[in-house]
Amino acid sequence: MTQPDLDFYSRQTAIVARGLLGKKLVRLYDDGSGKPKRLSGIINETEAYGSKNDPAS
């Protein structure tokens, strides 16, 4: 499992959004038990905003 580098996110917003589809998102966290927990899922939907004229961005 590799993390996308900064160049991945330096592209146009819509291209990055498409590129994220199917990727696994993983979060490691401590729930206080002393043993790290892992939460993960597959990205199956994205939305792309980013225009200066887009009120939703």
C-alpha positions as CSV (number, residue, x, y, z in Angstrom):
1,M,0.0,0.0,0.0
2,T,1.6,3.3,-1.1
3,Q,0.5,6.8,-0.3
4,P,0.1,9.2,-3.3
5,D,2.8,11.8,-3.4
6,L,2.2,15.6,-3.7
7,D,2.4,15.4,-7.5
8,F,-0.8,13.3,-7.5
9,Y,-2.7,16.2,-5.8
10,S,-1.1,18.9,-8.0
11,R,-3.2,18.0,-11.0
12,Q,-6.6,19.4,-12.0
13,T,-9.3,18.8,-9.4
14,A,-11.5,16.5,-11.6
15,I,-8.5,14.4,-12.6
16,V,-7.5,13.9,-8.9
17,A,-11.1,13.0,-8.0
18,R,-11.2,10.3,-10.7
19,G,-7.8,9.1,-9.6
20,L,-9.0,8.6,-6.0
21,L,-11.8,6.2,-7.1
22,G,-11.0,2.6,-6.0
23,K,-8.2,3.7,-3.6
24,K,-8.1,2.5,-0.1
25,L,-8.4,5.1,2.7
26,V,-6.8,3.9,6.0
27,R,-6.8,5.6,9.4
28,L,-4.8,4.3,12.3
29,Y,-5.9,5.6,15.7
30,D,-5.6,4.9,19.4
31,D,-8.8,4.1,21.2
32,G,-7.2,4.2,24.6
33,S,-6.6,0.5,24.9
34,G,-2.9,0.8,24.1
35,K,-3.3,-1.2,20.9
36,P,-3.6,0.8,17.6
37,K,-6.8,0.4,15.7
38,R,-7.2,0.5,12.0
39,L,-10.2,1.7,10.1
40,S,-10.3,1.4,6.3
41,G,-12.5,1.6,3.3
42,I,-12.5,1.9,-0.5
43,I,-13.3,5.2,-2.1
44,N,-16.3,4.7,-4.4
45,E,-17.6,8.2,-4.9
46,T,-15.9,11.6,-5.2
47,E,-17.0,15.2,-6.0
48,A,-14.7,17.8,-7.6
49,Y,-15.0,21.5,-6.7
50,G,-12.3,24.1,-7.3
51,S,-13.3,26.9,-9.6
52,K,-13.0,30.4,-8.2
53,N,-16.4,31.0,-9.6
54,D,-18.0,27.9,-8.0
55,P,-19.9,28.9,-4.9
56,A,-19.7,25.3,-3.6
57,S,-15.9,25.3,-3.5
